[in-house]
Structures are given as structure tokens and as C-alpha cells.
Amino acid sequence: MKSVPFGARSTADNVLAGIDLTGKRFVVTGCNTGLGYETMSAFAANGATVIGLARSMDSARQACAQVSPGCVPVACDLSDLNSVAAAVQTIRGLDAPLDAIVANAGVANLRSLQTRYGIEMHFLANHLGHFALVNELTSQLRDHSGRIVIVSSSASTTHAPAEGIMFDNLDGHRFYKPFTFYGQSKLANALYAKELSRRLSSRGIAVNSVHPGAARTGLDKTMHLMLRFLLSPARLFMKSAAQGAAGLALLAASPRVAGISGEYWADCRIAKGNPLLEDVGLARRLWEVSQELIVRQMRLGTSALQLAA
């Protein structure tokens, strides 16, 4: 790996300075706010075409219009497998190869239990929706240069359950704690990146997960109001959204990290994540369970596209 002269206070623009992305095509989820918006902006500023995904078409259109005429808006609600399927069809319909996918969108610390398809919402929106989306788009990635970036969090270590993934409580029926379920979903993101890296190694596609650091984004809007109030002084010391996006941009587009795959990153450096990331059996089981959950919804007629085949 070439020397990476970036750190916690670098921005997405910093890590891409001088890199010509003309002719490159990127997918970014959660393009309408925070890290996704800053990542999309940095790609577009360097000449890339960006396919920007947001929960609604209005949000995607507005964000893409603000950034560049070269940004393509696509609606994708990651908690709705029909919406994910439609987004996949739209992106495939563009009939152009992809250089990188940045799986950024997510929800955090939902104050009360929410489920859909019998699946707790953090796990569904943060992990399962991206699992369905990314798996169906890997065929569009260029061999030997394509990249996938999965946004995780330090919560994957500090708040995930001791066993890693509560396979017997994915619907929250036994208990529900917001931080625990958020941490579980972020560990699932990192485990998925590890397993996907192994599965795509023969194609030379790099897959990494990244903790963007505590950044001032809109992700805390789903927290309880009192918790947001108590945490508000800490925002003074948080990264800006542009600084939080630096790791995403670095891993998706910088030649400095070419060929590196299967790692967990923080502050533009390879970092030590949850020890469970080395549990190949756990990662494989998560893949199999995730695939089974999606196939089950297909059989129930929920999804319009054969996802995670």
C-alpha cells in the first residue's frame, strides 16, 4: 500500500485532490444528506458520474441537482425490498459498468421497536437492504478495479451483542435496546464486507468496511429527544460531514489503496474492529440467513426481482 497521508481531519475533497475521475461511475446510497451527499459531491467535483440513491425520488433529484448535472437520481428505500429491486433494475437499465458502490445510508438508535417483514428496522435498513442491493449490482462492477465500500461504525464493537448477531432475535421479540440493535446492524455491515471480499476475490474487486467517525450528520434525528439534547455538546468536537466522508471517498476512488480488500478502516487507516470480524463461520452464517430472509420475501411475493440469488 502506498503511504496514506490522511487522517481524522482530512476531507473527502482532500483525499481525492488531483485524482481525475472522468469516465468513472459510482453508486452512493443516502446521497441526499450527510456523508452520502459529501461523498457524491467529491466524486462529481473530480469528474465522475454519480448515481445518487435516496429514500424518495424527490430527495434524490434535489440532492443530485445541487451537486452536478452529471448525477443520476434513483429512489431506493432500503427498508422496502420492492424499492431496492426497482433501484437495481433502474441502475442495470443504464447499461454501463460501475467503478464503485458506496453503501452509506442508514438509520440509528430508533427509540422504539420497528419491524417490517418481521425484521427489526436497524437490521433491515442498514444491513439487509444493502445486502440485497449490492449483491445484485456486483455483476455491473469492473473486474480487477471495482470497489465496494460498506459504512460500518465503532458501534460494531462497543454496542454489538457479545455473540455478534442475535439470530434468534432479529425481530426484537425477546427484547429491544436501540444501541444494541444499531451496533448489531453495524457489525453485520462489517461482517458482510469481509464475506463479500472473499467471494469477489477471484474477480479482483476490493471490498472494505469503514467507520467514518462521529460526524455531524442527520443520523441522530431518529434518537430520543432527550438523548439528542444530552449529546448536543459533543457535536462541537465531532467531525464535519466532509471529514466523515473522507474514508468513504478514499476507499472508493483513491489509487493509494488499490488492491486492499477485506479490511475495517477508521480515520483513513486500517483499524482494529470487533474481534468477531475474524470469525469466518459467523460471517458465512450471516450471509446465509440474510439470503434466506430475502428469498422468503420473494416467495411471499414481496420483491419484484430475484435478489441475492
PATI-854185 format. One line per field, with one value per residue (C-alpha): x, y, z; residue number from 1; residue in one letter. Coordinates in steps of 0.001 Angstrom, whole numbers, padded with zeros to 6 digits, m for minus. Example, Ala and Ser with C-alpha at 12.3 -4.5 7.8 and 13.67 -1.06 7.14 Angstrom:
xx 012300, 013670
yy m004500, m001060
zz 007800, 007140
resi 1, 2
resn A, S
//
This chain:
xx 000000, 001245, 001622, m001711, m001032, m004574, m006237, m009182, m009438, m008991, m011998, m013382, m012020, m008581, m008250, m009346, m007277, m005626, m007405, m009237, m012436, m013682, m015354, m015819, m019279, m020185, m023274, m023836, m026724, m028066, m026926, m029260, m027632, m024521, m021771, m023551, m024013, m020397, m019112, m021240, m020093, m016412, m016783, m018665, m016160, m013447, m015399, m017250, m020798, m022629, m025821, m027305, m029787, m032134, m035297, m037553, m037101, m037727, m034852, m032539, m033414, m032903, m029502, m028262, m029392, m027483, m024278, m023962, m025930, m023831, m025526, m028318, m031096, m032623, m035219, m034233, m035836, m033560, m036276, m038524, m037320, m039610, m037901, m034471, m035495, m036712, m033456, m031450, m033495, m033008, m029234, m028904, m031021, m028357, m026298, m022920, m020242, m019730, m016422, m017552, m020556, m020690, m023258, m023717, m027386, m028722, m030842, m029610, m030911, m034619, m036302, m038900, m039047, m039997, m040267, m041046, m041297, m040849, m037338, m036128, m035603, m031893, m031004, m033346, m032384, m028701, m027739, m030357, m031361, m027733, m027080, m029866, m028815, m025075, m025255, m027421, m025087, m021779, m022183, m022019, m018652, m015483, m013256, m009801, m010636, m014172, m014635, m017327, m017364, m019707, m020168, m019971, m019349, m017354, m020731, m019989, m017508, m018862, m022574, m022983, m024190, m021498, m022477, m022300, m025621, m028757, m030096, m032879, m033994, m033834, m037411, m036747, m039354, m037124, m036014, m035227, m032474, m031733, m027953, m027644, m029627, m027794, m024456, m025618, m026529, m023162, m021334, m023443, m022210, m018573, m019073, m020823, m017890, m015498, m017522, m018192, m014469, m013771, m016480, m015327, m011581, m011372, m012681, m010199, m012936, m011965, m014500, m013866, m015887, m015287, m016068, m016480, m016074, m018554, m019675, m022285, m024865, m028622, m028287, m029178, m032611, m034178, m032826, m034955, m035127, m033609, m030658, m030087, m030113, m027614, m025287, m025533, m022398, m020343, m021244, m018725, m015935, m017354, m016059, m017820, m019758, m016994, m014398, m016565, m016816, m013035, m012689, m015568, m014025, m010536, m011637, m013908, m011640, m008060, m005223, m003376, m005473, m005797, m005863, m006627, m009679, m011392, m010282, m012027, m010979, m011182, m009628, m008252, m006260, m006752, m008092, m008826, m012518, m014616, m012653, m015688, m014753, m012227, m014984, m015434, m018231, m020223, m019837, m020912, m023939, m024947, m024754, m026884, m029513, m029670, m030151, m032867, m034744, m034793, m035769, m038611, m039967, m039656, m041798, m044360, m044457, m042850, m039988, m040325, m036784, m034831, m032469, m029426, m029528
yy 000000, 003449, 005870, 007428, 010958, 011460, 011219, 012096, 015705, 015085, 015719, 013851, 016596, 016276, 012553, 012945, 016051, 015737, 012474, 012598, 010551, 011428, 008386, 006718, 005773, 005473, 004450, 006204, 005400, 008090, 010758, 013443, 014208, 013959, 011574, 010446, 013988, 014915, 011737, 012290, 015920, 014957, 012346, 014749, 017565, 015291, 014468, 011273, 010314, 009551, 007528, 009001, 006907, 008361, 007126, 009149, 010331, 013913, 013756, 012116, 014622, 017615, 016417, 015457, 018785, 020660, 018768, 018326, 017675, 014514, 012994, 010500, 010335, 006984, 006240, 003469, 002900, 000290, m000848, m001751, m004694, m003699, m000307, m001970, m004237, m001272, 000609, m002388, m002533, 001197, 001031, m002038, m000252, 002430, m000294, 000980, m000574, 000620, 001531, 001577, 001213, 003143, 001634, 004557, 005100, 004028, 004625, 004876, 004275, 004180, 004963, 002182, m001213, m001025, m004039, m004820, m008298, m009462, m007960, m005240, m001972, m001350, m004788, m004375, m000869, m000856, m004395, m006393, m003664, m003047, m006804, m007104, m004013, m004597, m008308, m007605, m004864, m006700, m008027, m004408, m003733, m003766, m006777, m006066, m002476, m002370, m001406, m001689, 000408, m000588, 002042, 000471, 002145, 001788, 000746, m002590, m003086, m001018, m001840, m005077, m008127, m010382, m013161, m010749, m011357, m012350, m014774, m015781, m012168, m010479, m009287, m007906, m010156, m011136, m007581, m004307, m001823, 000837, 000956, m002833, m003262, m000417, m001965, m005346, m003870, m002131, m005347, m007042, m004405, m005164, m008951, m008688, m006728, m009449, m012247, m010341, m009628, m013362, m014132, m011479, m012023, m014033, m011003, m008626, m006464, m004745, m004706, m002809, m001506, 001854, 003637, 007273, 008606, 010641, 013239, 015980, 014377, 013888, 010348, 011409, 012702, 009349, 009406, 010219, 013994, 013835, 011777, 014228, 017068, 015321, 014602, 018057, 019500, 016657, 017865, 020672, 018092, 015887, 015695, 017643, 015575, 016273, 014875, 011856, 011177, 011107, 007390, 006573, 008578, 007193, 003558, 004062, 006081, 006674, 004774, 004872, 001962, m000040, m003795, m003646, m005698, m007248, m004616, m002441, 001225, 004331, 007786, 006764, 003900, 000160, m000253, m002933, m003751, m006202, m009460, m011272, m009943, m012780, m015369, m016770, m019051, m016153, m014135, m017109, m017753, m014094, m014323, m017472, m016103, m012792, m014644, m016832, m013791, m012201, m015433, m015829, m012422, m013353, m016412, m014267, m012007, m009080, m008487, m007970, m009068, m012209, m010747, m012307, m015334
zz 000000, m000881, 002006, 003000, 004288, 005553, 008940, 011111, 009929, 006223, 003999, 001010, m001236, 000387, m000272, m003909, m004679, m008085, m008980, m012314, m012118, m015595, m017131, m013720, m012473, m008779, m006830, m003491, m001158, 001150, m001307, m000023, 003308, 005447, 004408, 001257, m000007, 000703, m000940, m004032, m004205, m004023, m006769, m009040, m008424, m009823, m012965, m012064, m012926, m009693, m009342, m006191, m004221, m001625, 000055, m002252, m005813, m004743, m002238, m004766, m007501, m005238, m003989, m007456, m008933, m006235, m006946, m010712, m013909, m014124, m011085, m011755, m009125, m008173, m005492, m003085, 000302, 001847, 004248, 001289, m000790, m003648, m003745, m003664, m006542, m008589, m007932, m009137, m012337, m012928, m012448, m014638, m017237, m017542, m019232, m018095, m015885, m012316, m010724, m007110, m004834, m001561, 000821, 003164, 004047, 007414, 010482, 014064, 017573, 016763, 020048, 019825, 018144, 014485, 012210, 008600, 007087, 010686, 010773, 013157, 011303, 012015, 010671, 007706, 006570, 007489, 006548, 004673, 002221, 001309, 001118, m001462, m003400, m003528, m004295, m007321, m008578, m008253, m011796, m013012, m011340, m013413, m012830, m011346, m010408, m009000, m005358, m002709, 000467, 003295, 006005, 009446, 012827, 016035, 017476, 015798, 018643, 021512, 021288, 019335, 021294, 022730, 020318, 017396, 015676, 017605, 015035, 017443, 017960, 014561, 015067, 018565, 020170, 023115, 023924, 022210, 023042, 020403, 020850, 020865, 017667, 015966, 016970, 015685, 012307, 012021, 012889, 010213, 007735, 008544, 008542, 005186, 003776, 004962, 003386, 000179, m000121, m000008, m002564, m005033, m004663, m007883, m009795, m008199, m006651, m003391, m000555, 002677, 005619, 007247, 010494, 009411, 012945, 014922, 012407, 012354, 010094, 010185, 011516, 015076, 014093, 014937, 018503, 021506, 022002, 025491, 024234, 021400, 023931, 026202, 023283, 021729, 023450, 021946, 018459, 018937, 018816, 016059, 012533, 009827, 007307, 004753, 007168, 007916, 004179, 003692, 004372, 002018, m000821, m000178, m000339, m003337, m005599, m004459, m006172, m002838, m001542, m004767, m004204, m000477, 000434, 003431, 005941, 008518, 008329, 010520, 010056, 006631, 008178, 008553, 012081, 014640, 014574, 016535, 017048, 015635, 012197, 012083, 012636, 009123, 010282, 011704, 008505, 006415, 008622, 008396, 004596, 004531, 006926, 005040, 001781, 003307, 004623, 001178, m000576, 001924, 000960, m002717, m002105, m000344, m003395, m001600, m004012, m007739, m008532, m007721, m005178, m003538, m005827
resi 1, 2, 3, 4, 5, 6, 7, 8, 9, 10, 11, 12, 13, 14, 15, 16, 17, 18, 19, 20, 21, 22, 23, 24, 25, 26, 27, 28, 29, 30, 31, 32, 33, 34, 35, 36, 37, 38, 39, 40, 41, 42, 43, 44, 45, 46, 47, 48, 49, 50, 51, 52, 53, 54, 55, 56, 57, 58, 59, 60, 61, 62, 63, 64, 65, 66, 67, 68, 69, 70, 71, 72, 73, 74, 75, 76, 77, 78, 79, 80, 81, 82, 83, 84, 85, 86, 87, 88, 89, 90, 91, 92, 93, 94, 95, 96, 97, 98, 99, 100, 101, 102, 103, 104, 105, 106, 107, 108, 109, 110, 111, 112, 113, 114, 115, 116, 117, 118, 119, 120, 121, 122, 123, 124, 125, 126, 127, 128, 129, 130, 131, 132, 133, 134, 135, 136, 137, 138, 139, 140, 141, 142, 143, 144, 145, 146, 147, 148, 149, 150, 151, 152, 153, 154, 155, 156, 157, 158, 159, 160, 161, 162, 163, 164, 165, 166, 167, 168, 169, 170, 171, 172, 173, 174, 175, 176, 177, 178, 179, 180, 181, 182, 183, 184, 185, 186, 187, 188, 189, 190, 191, 192, 193, 194, 195, 196, 197, 198, 199, 200, 201, 202, 203, 204, 205, 206, 207, 208, 209, 210, 211, 212, 213, 214, 215, 216, 217, 218, 219, 220, 221, 222, 223, 224, 225, 226, 227, 228, 229, 230, 231, 232, 233, 234, 235, 236, 237, 238, 239, 240, 241, 242, 243, 244, 245, 246, 247, 248, 249, 250, 251, 252, 253, 254, 255, 256, 257, 258, 259, 260, 261, 262, 263, 264, 265, 266, 267, 268, 269, 270, 271, 272, 273, 274, 275, 276, 277, 278, 279, 280, 281, 282, 283, 284, 285, 286, 287, 288, 289, 290, 291, 292, 293, 294, 295, 296, 297, 298, 299, 300, 301, 302, 303, 304, 305, 306, 307, 308, 309
resn M, K, S, V, P, F, G, A, R, S, T, A, D, N, V, L, A, G, I, D, L, T, G, K, R, F, V, V, T, G, C, N, T, G, L, G, Y, E, T, M, S, A, F, A, A, N, G, A, T, V, I, G, L, A, R, S, M, D, S, A, R, Q, A, C, A, Q, V, S, P, G, C, V, P, V, A, C, D, L, S, D, L, N, S, V, A, A, A, V, Q, T, I, R, G, L, D, A, P, L, D, A, I, V, A, N, A, G, V, A, N, L, R, S, L, Q, T, R, Y, G, I, E, M, H, F, L, A, N, H, L, G, H, F, A, L, V, N, E, L, T, S, Q, L, R, D, H, S, G, R, I, V, I, V, S, S, S, A, S, T, T, H, A, P, A, E, G, I, M, F, D, N, L, D, G, H, R, F, Y, K, P, F, T, F, Y, G, Q, S, K, L, A, N, A, L, Y, A, K, E, L, S, R, R, L, S, S, R, G, I, A, V, N, S, V, H, P, G, A, A, R, T, G, L, D, K, T, M, H, L, M, L, R, F, L, L, S, P, A, R, L, F, M, K, S, A, A, Q, G, A, A, G, L, A, L, L, A, A, S, P, R, V, A, G, I, S, G, E, Y, W, A, D, C, R, I, A, K, G, N, P, L, L, E, D, V, G, L, A, R, R, L, W, E, V, S, Q, E, L, I, V, R, Q, M, R, L, G, T, S, A, L, Q, L, A, A
//
